[in-house]
Amino acid sequence: MNNFAYIRPTTLRNAAAQLGKERGKAMLLAGGTDLLGEMKDDLRVPERLVAIKHLRELQGIRPGRGAVRIGAATLLVDVVESTAVREQAPLLAMAADKVGTPQIRNMATIGGNLCQRPRCWYYRNNYPCFKHGGSVCYSATGENDFHAILEGGPSYIVHPSDIAPALVALGATVKISSGGRERSMPIEKFFVSPKQDPTRENILQSNEILTEIEVPSAPAGSKATYVKEMVREIWDFALCSVAAMVTTKNGTVEDARIVLGGVAPFPYRAVRAEAALRGKRLDETTAAAAGAAAVDGARPLSRNAYKVPLTQATVARALLSLA
């Protein structure tokens, strides 16, 4: 690991100013569960780290009428254990509880989970791929067991976050600050696909900080679940995951939100699966139809075709648990 300067700003404005406009020279340090590992492996070589975990503006869970607001530096363990989150947005608590191990959840932040880098072994082993500014994705014809089957190309990474699919399903909004200017947007617009820019996974500019996530309360009459399939039962990233929320009225599906993780370079909203449920009773037949619709358009690579039936079955199983 190279030498670096450690900066502990006293305000959000000062933190943004310390980041500057040259990408990569300064980096934010919150929980550090991803960044410090990257630095040890020489994947990131910042000249300075800007600590933000202590900033009051980025901390805390604030329940309100119709929504709960969560500071980006809030620990995942606090999200899991929050009464407000469990009551107003239980899907988020379920997803947060699936992240890593208790030790990781005691260090990692919700904002960091959304902004973590891909786990692709070519990227993590410093191959000169798209993520390192190169012009090739080695997984396209190489070791691609855990890569994308939906919306892949030119890079075939999958987004590693468990939190992201749940927040997309809940219709969350993110707030971003550059110190003197703030903007907000639906979380679906926070993520960047490889087709837009293969070098990055989100829209943050070099001097911007994710400050807050606003999560609407789950609608009345809704049920939700988060199902995650892994190689091993703990401390692993998703082969596929499903964040599902279904709202019923008089036994019929009035609305559905189904978002997939582990199968696309960003949280993938399975709109065809949602459409397959609306206006129908949720049973084995409709759940199976939604599962099939969720993988419509999948383009598996040479070694990950197993993800198609796995995802199809996981969607159906998640939905049946809500029937």
C-alpha positions as CSV (number, residue, x, y, z in Angstrom):
1,M,0.0,0.0,0.0
2,N,1.3,3.4,-1.0
3,N,1.6,6.3,1.5
4,F,-1.3,8.6,1.7
5,A,-2.6,11.7,3.6
6,Y,-5.4,11.2,6.0
7,I,-7.9,14.1,6.3
8,R,-10.7,14.4,8.8
9,P,-12.9,17.3,7.8
10,T,-15.3,18.9,10.2
11,T,-18.1,19.6,7.8
12,L,-19.7,18.1,4.7
13,R,-18.8,21.1,2.7
14,N,-15.1,20.8,3.7
15,A,-15.1,17.1,2.8
16,A,-16.4,17.8,-0.7
17,A,-13.7,20.5,-1.1
18,Q,-11.0,18.1,-0.1
19,L,-12.1,15.6,-2.7
20,G,-11.3,18.1,-5.5
21,K,-12.1,17.4,-9.2
22,E,-9.3,14.9,-10.2
23,R,-10.8,11.5,-10.0
24,G,-8.9,9.0,-8.0
25,K,-6.4,11.3,-6.3
26,A,-8.7,11.7,-3.2
27,M,-11.2,9.1,-2.0
28,L,-13.8,8.9,0.7
29,L,-13.3,6.7,3.7
30,A,-16.4,5.6,5.6
31,G,-16.4,2.0,6.8
32,G,-13.5,1.1,4.5
33,T,-14.5,-2.6,4.2
34,D,-14.0,-2.4,0.4
35,L,-11.7,0.5,-0.2
36,L,-8.9,-0.6,2.2
37,G,-8.8,-4.0,0.6
38,E,-8.5,-2.4,-2.8
39,M,-5.7,-0.2,-1.6
40,K,-3.8,-3.2,-0.2
41,D,-4.1,-4.9,-3.5
42,D,-3.0,-1.8,-5.4
43,L,-6.3,-1.4,-7.1
44,R,-6.7,2.1,-5.7
45,V,-3.7,4.3,-5.0
46,P,-5.2,7.6,-3.7
47,E,-3.0,10.4,-2.5
48,R,-5.3,11.2,0.3
49,L,-8.3,9.7,2.1
50,V,-11.1,11.9,3.3
51,A,-12.8,10.4,6.3
52,I,-16.6,11.1,6.5
53,K,-18.0,8.4,8.9
54,H,-18.0,10.9,11.8
55,L,-19.9,13.7,10.1
56,R,-23.2,14.3,11.7
57,E,-24.9,15.2,8.4
58,L,-24.3,11.7,7.2
59,Q,-25.4,9.8,10.2
60,G,-28.7,8.5,11.7
61,I,-32.1,7.1,10.9
62,R,-34.9,9.6,11.0
63,P,-38.4,8.2,10.7
64,G,-41.2,10.4,9.4
65,R,-44.7,10.3,8.1
66,G,-44.5,8.3,4.9
67,A,-40.8,7.8,4.7
68,V,-37.6,7.1,6.7
69,R,-34.4,9.0,6.0
70,I,-31.1,7.3,6.5
71,G,-27.7,9.0,6.5
72,A,-25.3,7.5,4.1
73,A,-22.7,6.8,6.8
74,T,-25.2,4.9,9.0
75,L,-23.9,1.5,9.8
76,L,-25.6,-1.5,8.3
77,V,-26.1,-3.1,11.8
78,D,-28.1,0.0,12.7
79,V,-30.3,-0.4,9.7
80,V,-30.9,-4.0,10.5
81,E,-31.8,-3.3,14.2
82,S,-33.8,-0.1,13.6
83,T,-37.4,-0.3,14.7
84,A,-38.3,2.4,12.2
85,V,-36.8,0.6,9.3
86,R,-38.4,-2.7,10.3
87,E,-41.8,-1.2,10.6
88,Q,-41.8,1.2,7.7
89,A,-39.5,-0.6,5.2
90,P,-38.9,-4.2,6.4
91,L,-37.6,-5.2,3.0
92,L,-34.5,-3.0,3.6
93,A,-33.9,-4.5,7.0
94,M,-34.0,-8.0,5.4
95,A,-31.5,-7.1,2.7
96,A,-29.1,-5.4,5.1
97,D,-29.1,-8.5,7.3
98,K,-27.9,-10.5,4.3
99,V,-24.7,-8.4,3.9
100,G,-21.5,-10.2,4.8
101,T,-21.1,-11.2,8.5
102,P,-21.9,-9.4,11.8
103,Q,-18.4,-8.1,11.9
104,I,-18.8,-6.5,8.4
105,R,-22.2,-5.1,9.2
106,N,-20.7,-3.5,12.3
107,M,-18.2,-1.6,10.1
108,A,-19.8,-1.1,6.7
109,T,-22.1,1.8,5.9
110,I,-25.3,1.8,3.8
111,G,-23.8,4.4,1.4
112,G,-20.6,2.3,1.1
113,N,-22.6,-0.8,0.2
114,L,-24.3,1.1,-2.7
115,C,-20.9,2.5,-3.9
116,Q,-18.7,-0.6,-3.6
117,R,-16.7,-1.8,-6.6
118,P,-17.4,-5.1,-8.5
119,R,-16.0,-8.4,-7.3
120,C,-15.0,-9.6,-10.8
121,W,-11.7,-11.5,-10.4
122,Y,-10.2,-9.9,-13.5
123,Y,-10.8,-6.5,-12.0
124,R,-9.7,-7.6,-8.5
125,N,-6.5,-9.1,-9.9
126,N,-5.6,-5.9,-11.8
127,Y,-6.1,-7.1,-15.4
128,P,-6.2,-4.1,-17.8
129,C,-9.9,-4.5,-18.3
130,F,-12.6,-1.8,-18.8
131,K,-12.7,-1.1,-15.1
132,H,-9.0,-0.3,-15.2
133,G,-9.3,1.9,-18.2
134,G,-8.6,-0.8,-20.7
135,S,-10.6,-1.8,-23.8
136,V,-11.6,-5.4,-23.1
137,C,-13.7,-7.5,-20.7
138,Y,-11.8,-10.7,-20.1
139,S,-14.8,-12.4,-18.6
140,A,-16.6,-12.2,-21.9
141,T,-14.6,-15.2,-23.1
142,G,-12.9,-16.3,-19.9
143,E,-13.9,-17.2,-16.4
144,N,-17.4,-15.9,-16.2
145,D,-19.2,-18.2,-13.8
146,F,-20.5,-15.4,-11.6
147,H,-21.0,-12.7,-14.2
148,A,-24.0,-11.0,-15.9
149,I,-26.7,-12.8,-17.8
150,L,-28.9,-9.6,-18.2
151,E,-27.8,-6.3,-19.7
152,G,-24.2,-7.3,-19.9
153,G,-21.6,-5.7,-22.3
154,P,-19.2,-4.4,-23.0
155,S,-18.4,-5.2,-19.3
156,Y,-20.1,-8.2,-17.8
157,I,-19.7,-7.4,-14.1
158,V,-22.6,-7.8,-11.7
159,H,-23.4,-5.2,-9.1
160,P,-22.4,-6.6,-5.7
161,S,-24.8,-4.7,-3.4
162,D,-27.6,-6.4,-1.4
163,I,-29.0,-3.1,-0.3
164,A,-29.5,-1.7,-3.9
165,P,-32.2,-4.2,-5.1
166,A,-34.2,-3.6,-2.0
167,L,-34.0,0.2,-2.3
168,V,-35.0,0.1,-6.0
169,A,-38.0,-2.1,-5.1
170,L,-39.0,0.3,-2.4
171,G,-38.7,3.3,-4.8
172,A,-36.0,5.1,-2.7
173,T,-34.5,8.5,-3.4
174,V,-30.8,9.4,-3.0
175,K,-29.4,12.8,-2.1
176,I,-26.0,13.9,-3.3
177,S,-23.9,16.9,-2.3
178,S,-20.8,18.6,-3.7
179,G,-20.6,20.9,-0.7
180,G,-22.3,23.9,-2.2
181,R,-24.8,22.1,-4.4
182,E,-27.3,19.3,-3.7
183,R,-29.3,17.1,-6.0
184,S,-31.6,14.2,-5.5
185,M,-33.0,11.5,-7.8
186,P,-34.7,8.1,-7.8
187,I,-32.1,5.5,-6.9
188,E,-32.7,3.7,-10.2
189,K,-31.0,6.7,-11.9
190,F,-28.0,6.5,-9.5
191,F,-26.5,3.5,-11.2
192,V,-24.6,3.5,-14.5
193,S,-24.6,0.6,-16.9
194,P,-21.5,-0.5,-18.8
195,K,-23.2,0.7,-22.0
196,Q,-23.2,4.2,-20.6
197,D,-19.7,4.1,-19.1
198,P,-17.9,0.8,-18.6
199,T,-15.4,2.3,-16.1
200,R,-17.9,3.2,-13.4
201,E,-21.0,1.9,-11.6
202,N,-22.7,5.1,-10.4
203,I,-23.1,8.8,-11.4
204,L,-21.1,10.4,-8.5
205,Q,-18.6,13.0,-9.8
206,S,-15.2,13.2,-8.2
207,N,-16.2,15.9,-5.7
208,E,-19.7,14.5,-4.9
209,I,-20.8,12.6,-1.8
210,L,-23.8,10.4,-1.4
211,T,-25.4,11.9,1.8
212,E,-28.8,10.4,2.4
213,I,-31.3,7.8,1.3
214,E,-35.0,8.5,1.6
215,V,-37.1,5.3,1.7
216,P,-40.9,5.5,1.3
217,S,-42.9,3.5,3.7
218,A,-44.1,0.2,2.3
219,P,-47.7,0.6,0.9
220,A,-50.7,-0.6,2.8
221,G,-51.5,-4.2,1.9
222,S,-48.0,-5.0,0.8
223,K,-45.7,-7.9,1.6
224,A,-42.0,-8.1,0.8
225,T,-39.1,-10.4,0.9
226,Y,-35.4,-10.6,0.0
227,V,-34.0,-13.9,-1.1
228,K,-30.3,-14.4,-1.8
229,E,-28.7,-17.5,-3.4
230,M,-25.0,-18.0,-2.7
231,V,-22.3,-20.5,-3.1
232,R,-22.1,-20.7,0.7
233,E,-24.6,-19.7,3.3
234,I,-22.7,-16.8,4.8
235,W,-20.2,-14.1,3.9
236,D,-20.7,-14.4,0.2
237,F,-22.0,-12.3,-2.7
238,A,-25.2,-13.3,-4.6
239,L,-25.3,-15.7,-7.4
240,C,-28.7,-14.1,-7.8
241,S,-30.9,-12.3,-5.4
242,V,-34.6,-11.1,-5.5
243,A,-36.1,-8.1,-3.8
244,A,-39.8,-8.5,-4.2
245,M,-42.7,-6.4,-2.9
246,V,-46.3,-7.3,-3.8
247,T,-49.4,-5.3,-3.0
248,T,-52.7,-7.1,-3.1
249,K,-56.3,-6.0,-2.9
250,N,-59.2,-8.5,-2.6
251,G,-56.8,-11.3,-3.3
252,T,-55.6,-9.8,-6.5
253,V,-52.1,-8.4,-7.2
254,E,-52.6,-4.6,-7.5
255,D,-48.9,-3.8,-7.8
256,A,-45.6,-5.6,-7.8
257,R,-41.9,-4.6,-7.7
258,I,-39.3,-7.2,-8.5
259,V,-35.6,-6.3,-8.6
260,L,-32.8,-8.7,-9.2
261,G,-29.3,-8.6,-7.9
262,G,-26.2,-10.7,-8.9
263,V,-27.3,-11.1,-12.5
264,A,-26.8,-7.7,-14.1
265,P,-24.3,-4.8,-13.9
266,F,-26.8,-2.8,-11.9
267,P,-30.0,-3.7,-9.9
268,Y,-32.2,-5.1,-12.5
269,R,-35.9,-4.2,-12.4
270,A,-37.8,-7.2,-13.8
271,V,-40.7,-5.2,-15.3
272,R,-41.9,-8.1,-17.4
273,A,-42.2,-10.2,-14.3
274,E,-44.1,-7.4,-12.6
275,A,-46.5,-7.1,-15.5
276,A,-47.1,-10.9,-15.4
277,L,-48.5,-10.6,-11.9
278,R,-50.7,-7.5,-12.0
279,G,-54.4,-8.2,-11.9
280,K,-54.0,-11.8,-11.1
281,R,-54.0,-14.0,-8.0
282,L,-50.6,-14.9,-6.7
283,D,-50.3,-18.7,-6.9
284,E,-47.9,-21.3,-8.2
285,T,-49.0,-20.6,-11.8
286,T,-48.5,-16.9,-11.8
287,A,-45.3,-17.1,-9.7
288,A,-43.8,-19.5,-12.3
289,A,-44.9,-17.2,-15.1
290,A,-43.3,-14.2,-13.4
291,G,-40.1,-16.2,-12.8
292,A,-39.9,-17.0,-16.6
293,A,-40.6,-13.4,-17.5
294,A,-37.9,-12.2,-15.1
295,V,-35.2,-13.9,-17.3
296,D,-36.7,-13.0,-20.6
297,G,-33.9,-11.6,-22.7
298,A,-31.1,-13.3,-20.7
299,R,-27.9,-13.8,-22.6
300,P,-25.7,-16.1,-20.5
301,L,-22.0,-16.4,-21.1
302,S,-20.1,-19.7,-21.6
303,R,-20.0,-20.7,-18.0
304,N,-23.0,-19.1,-16.3
305,A,-26.1,-20.5,-18.0
306,Y,-27.0,-22.0,-14.7
307,K,-28.1,-18.6,-13.5
308,V,-31.1,-18.6,-15.9
309,P,-33.0,-21.4,-14.2
310,L,-31.6,-20.4,-10.8
311,T,-33.0,-16.9,-11.1
312,Q,-36.3,-18.1,-12.5
313,A,-36.8,-20.5,-9.6
314,T,-35.7,-17.9,-7.0
315,V,-38.2,-15.3,-8.3
316,A,-41.0,-17.9,-8.1
317,R,-40.0,-19.0,-4.7
318,A,-39.8,-15.5,-3.4
319,L,-43.2,-14.6,-4.7
320,L,-44.8,-17.8,-3.3
321,S,-43.5,-16.9,0.1
322,L,-45.7,-13.7,-0.2
323,A,-48.9,-15.5,-1.3
